[in-house]
Amino acid sequence: MFGLFKKKSEKDKLYETYQSLLQEAHKLSTSNRKLSDQKTYEAEEIMKKIEQLSTKME
């Protein structure tokens, strides 16, 4: 309850974007493989940003 108004960190926002891109890529994999590959690539780029943030925090 105390975390109700807690703002999300940049890392959390990027992870949510990463998850949504992977879900979209999975849905597209049955209908449009090229678009699915593009979404997967975008998700990988976001994961690289998350990893960079993680190394900076340590």
GIDARA-V202080 format. One record per residue. SS is DSSP state (H for helix, E for strand, C for the rest). BURIAL is I if it has 16 or more other ideal C-beta (glycine too) atoms within 10 Angstrom, else O. D_FIRST is the distance of its C-alpha to the first C-alpha in Angstrom with 2 decimals. Layout:
SS/BURIAL/D_FIRST  SS/BURIAL/D_FIRST
//
This chain:
C/O/0.00  C/O/3.79  C/O/5.38  C/O/5.33  C/O/8.68  C/O/9.92  C/O/13.43  C/O/15.01  C/O/17.92  H/O/21.40  H/O/21.64  H/O/18.71  H/O/20.34  H/I/23.68  H/I/22.59  H/O/21.36  H/O/24.73  H/I/26.50  H/O/25.08  H/O/26.00  H/I/29.45  H/I/30.10  H/O/29.23  H/I/31.53  H/I/34.21  H/O/34.09  H/O/34.60  H/I/37.42  C/O/39.12  C/O/40.91  C/O/42.21  C/O/42.58  H/O/42.82  H/O/43.44  H/O/40.29  H/I/38.34  H/O/39.78  H/O/38.88  H/I/35.19  H/I/35.23  H/O/36.84  H/I/34.22  H/I/31.48  H/O/33.44  H/O/33.73  H/I/29.98  H/O/29.62  H/O/32.18  H/O/30.12  H/I/27.04  H/O/29.37  H/O/30.78  H/O/27.40  H/O/26.73  H/O/30.11  H/O/29.68  H/O/26.49  C/O/28.36
//
